[in-house]
Structure formats: structure tokens, C-alpha cells
Amino acid sequence: MGERIEDRLRGKVCSVKEDDFEGKFFRIRKTLAQMRTGPVGEYIKKHLNSWITGTLPNIEALSEQETRHVNFRPEEAIFVDTETLGLAYINPIFLVGYSYVKSKTVVVDLLLARTPLEEEAMLRYFNRFSGKFKYMVSYNGLRFDNRRLVVRNRSYQIDWEWPDRNHLDLYKFIHPFIKHHLDKKNNDNKKKRKTSKLGDVERIFFGLEREEDLPSAEVPKAYEEYIYGGNPDNLLKAITHNDIDVVSLVATYLRILIDPKFRPRIQEYKKRRGWNVKKSAAASDQADQTDCR
């Protein structure tokens, strides 16, 4: 057997007990100050206090109705990204990463199923924790992360579904700008991009070039290599990849609020989507059943 992943990470084993279920998973928790996120982290630090106090630059250009659809109070939003064993919705989720604002900083939690047998405990914990928030924010999560979470929960007979109307997908805002930039750059060889990745956003809007990053396509293989007794080095890269993703979500969200070029997209989004905000009560009611404080 290879080296255990938890021996290479600072975190803790969490226990979950619910009715007839009992299980464990591994959680890593960091604050923004403990992370190396380069210009993405610096952008957040620059604007975080203004977000908390409701004084973001240029935010007054948004009407109250528009603001209600995209400008959430920091404590209302959870920023989510998942890693799975494949592109199919039925493929197991082995890592759920999310960020949120607490005590005037950004906190990142990474929930890791060290084996596929820990997936259910990981999902049950995430379901309760995410229930504390009114809005989920993602990058292309309406198409991928949200559906994956719904399907994987159903495979364990867990009734969980985050309402689409309470889900802010940043991809919908930023893709046209990234695609235009990439198409213009690739005009000479006529290569057109149909999609834009979060890494493209980081590079174009924040100047972040990830070093030694593991490509998304190699993430499932890294996990499989580890659980079958291989070296955990590539899995550690996959965890770092997710780590940066959920911080980049916060920076991208703030950029959309602040940058005037996104005003038309905000107005269009307001017209296309309605909001029906409902806060889950289950999270706080069952929190004492989880040993992961």
C-alpha cells in the first residue's frame, strides 16, 4: 500500500451519524491567509471588506432589483466546486470543495472521500452544511456540479436538491467575454472555443497562471491511482486544483459585481431568472450529530 493521503494534509477525520447511517470522511479547512492564491487572493483581499460593508465600487450603478438578484450578503452565499470520477452524473464524487465568508475572511473547506465508501458521509455532511446558506454560486454548476450532487444523493436515497433559482452560475455571465477574447486570440488559426474554463477566467481577468496544475481530465485517474495503492502526489495536485477553484469563484463573483462591462449581463440574467429564496432549517437542527467542528 502507498502513503495515506491524510498523512500529507492538515485536516481531520469527521464522523457523521444519522438514524441508521454512520460514516466518516476527511475534511481540510483553511482561511484565505493560509493559502497561496496569487493575484486571485489579492483581488479578494482588496475588495472583501467593501463587500462585507456593502460599499463595493460601482455597485451603486445597479438598481435595487438587480442587486437583489446577484449581490448577496457575504454570509448568504456558498461557492461550490466538485471533483468526480468521470463526466457522467452517476460517477462518484470524491471531493467537494466550497468557500464562504466568516469572521471577515474567506474560509475554504475541502471534503474528501478517501475511498468511494466515504462518499455518502461526505455528501450528508455537505448537505447539512450548505443548508445554512441561501445561495449557491458555481462556475458552470447548473450543468455539472448541481446535477452531480442531486444524482449522487439519490443513489443513497437522500432527498436533496438545491433549487436552480437559488443557484448563481458565474459561467452564464463571463463566458461571452472569455470566448470573445479567446476567439480573437485564436483568429489566425481559426480555432474557436465553445466553452471557457475557470482557468481562462483566472488568466485573463486576474493574471493568474497556475504552476504544476493537474488538468481536469487527469483528476479521476489521480484518484484511482491513489485508492488502488499508488503514490498520492497527483491526488494532492487535484486537491490543490479544487482549492484554488473555490477561491477563484469568490474573486470572479466580485469582479462581475464591480466591473461595469457586466451590467448588461446582470440585467439580462434578472429578466431570465426568478428567485425563490428558501433557507433550509435541517442544517442547524442536525449539526450536533456531526463530529467535525
N, C-alpha and C positions, 0 to 999 in steps of 0.2 A: 504493500500500500504506500501511496505517496504521502506527502506532508499535508496535514489538516489545514484547511483554509482559515479556520478561526485562530490558528497559531500565528498567522501573518496579519491579522486585522485587530484593531481595537474595537471591541464590541462586547455584547453579552448574549447568552442564550436565554430566550424568552419562552415562558410556558403559557399555554392557553388552555383553559378549562371551560367547557360549555356543555351543559346537560350530559349527554352520553359521549362527548368528544373530549380528548385530551391529547395535546401535541406540543411540539417545540419547533423553534426556528432561531435564526441568528440575526441580531439587529446591530447595525453600526449607526451611531449618531454623532454628528459633527455640527459645529457652527461655521459660519462663513469665514470667521477669523482664523479657523484651524485648517482652512483649505487653500490650495494653490490654484486659483482660477484666473489669474492674469487680468486682462482688461475687462472681462465679463464681471468678475468680482468687484473691480474698481468702479465700474459703472453703477452697480447696485449700491455700493457704499456711498457714492456721490449723491444718489437720489433717494436712498431708503428713508432717511429722516423726513424728507419732504413728503414722501408717500404716507408715512405714518401720521404726519400732522396735517395732511390734506392740502399741501401747498406746492404740488408738483408744478414745474414751469410749463406754461402754455395750457394748463388744464382748464383755465377759465374760458378757453375758446370752445369747450364742449358745453352743450346745453345740459341742464339738469337731467333731462330724459336720456340723453346719450350717455352721460356719465353713469347713470344707474345701470346701463347695460354692459359697461366694460370696466368702470373704475370702482373696484371693490375696496372696502376697507381691508387693510392687511390681514386682520385676524379672520376674515371671511373666506380666504382662498387657500387651496392646497394645490401645488404644482406637481403633476404626476407623470412618471415615465416607467415603462415596464420592459423587462428582457425575458424572452421566451425561447423555447427550444425549436422554433420554426415560425414560418409566416402564417400557418393555418391557425384559426382561432382555437381549435381543440388542443394545440400543442401546449404542454405545461408551462406555467410561468415560474421561473426560478428566482427572479429578483424584481422587487417593487421598490422603486425609488420615489421619494417625494420631498418637497421642501415647503416651508411655511414660515411665517414671521412670528417670533415670540421674543419678548423682552428686548425689543428694539434691535433684533438681529435676525438673520435668516438661518434657520435650522434645517439640516438635511438628515433624513432617516433613510437608510437602505435596509430593506428586509430581504434576507437571503434564505432560501430553502437549500440547505446543504446537501440534501438528497431530494428527489421528487416526492418522497414520503412526507416531507415537511411542508409541502405546498399548501395543504389545507389549513394548517395552523397559521401560516404566514398570511393567507387570504383572510382568515377570520379576524386576525388582529388588525389588518389594514381596513377591513370593512368597518370595524368599530371606531378606529382612529379617524378615518376620513369622514365619518358621520358627524364629527364636531364642526365641519366646515359647510358653508352654504354653496360654494362654487368650486368646481374642479377646473384647472387650467392645464392644457396639454399642447403638444405640437403634433398635429395630425391624429390626435387621440380619439376623435369621433369615429374615425375609420378603423383605428387599430386598438389602442390601449383599452378604451372603454368596452369595446365588444369582446376583447380577450378576457377582461375581468368578469364580464357577465357570463360568458360561456364556461370559464373555468369554475366559477362559483356554482353554476348549475350542475356541473359534473359531480359536485359534492352535496347536491340538494340544498344549497344555500340560496335563499331568495335575496339577491342583491342586484340593484340596478341603479346607476346614477342617471338621473333624468337628463336627456340630451339638452333640454332647455336651460339646465343649470351648469352646462359644460362649455367653457370658453376655449375654442380651438384656435390657437395663435396662427396655425398654418393658413387658415382662411384669410387672415389679414395680410400676412407677409409674403405668401407665395408669389403673387403677381410681381412684386418688386424684385424678389430674388431671381425669378425666372427671367425677367427683362434684363437684369444685369448679366446673368449667365448666357442668355441668348446673344446679347450684344458682344460679349467676350468671345463666344464661340462662332461668331458670324462667318469668319473666314473659312472654317471647315464645315459649316452648315450643320453642326451638331446642336440639336435642340433638346433642352431638358424638359421633361414632362412633370417632374417633381423637384422639390427643393428640400434639402436636408437641413437639420438643425445646425450641422457643421458649416453649411454655406452661410447661414444667418450669422453665426459667430465670426466667421472670417470677414464677411462683407460689412457688417454693421459695427463690429467691435474690434476687429483686427486680431482675433484670436486664432492662432494656428496650433492645433493640438499636436503635441510631441508624443511619439510612441503610442499613438492611439490604436486601439483594436477596431478594425472595421466592423460594422454591424453584422455583416454577413458571416463573420468568423466567430461571433459571440456564442451561438449554440454549440459549435464544435469545442470551444474552450471549456464550456460547462461539462459536456460529455466526456472530454478527456480527463477532467478532474474527478468526476464521480466514478469513473472506471479505474482510478488509481494512478492517474498521471500527475504531472507537475502542475501546481496551482498558478504558475506565473501568468498564463494567458487569462485565467479567470480573474485574477487580480486586475488585469488591464480592463476586462469587461466591467468590473465593478467601478473602477475609476471612470470609465466611459459614461456610465449611468450617473455617477456622482456629479460630473460636470454638466450633464444634460439637465438635471433638475435645477441647477443654479442658473444655467443659460435660459431656462424658461422664465425665471423671475426677471432677468435682465431684458429679455425680449418683450415681455409684457410691459415693463416700464418704458421701453423705447417706443412702443406703439402708442402709449398714452401721451408721451411727451412730444414726439416728432409730428409736426403739422402735416407732413405728407400722408399720414394715415387717417386724417379726418374723413375723407370721402369713404374709406373702407369702414370706418366706425359707423357712419350714417347708413351705409348700405346694410351692414350687419344688423343694425337696430330694426330696419324695415323687414328683414327676412326672418328674424327670430323673435319669439316671445319668451318671457321669463316667468317661471312659476316657482319661486324660491320656497323650499320647504327644508327646514332643519331637522335632521334625524335625532330622535331622542334616545335611540338604542345605544349610541356610543357611550355616553356618560353613565347610563344605567348599568352597563355591564363591565365598566372599566376595572372594577375591583376583582374581576375574575381572571385578569391577565397579570402575570408576574413579569413585568417589563417596564419598570418605571425609571 
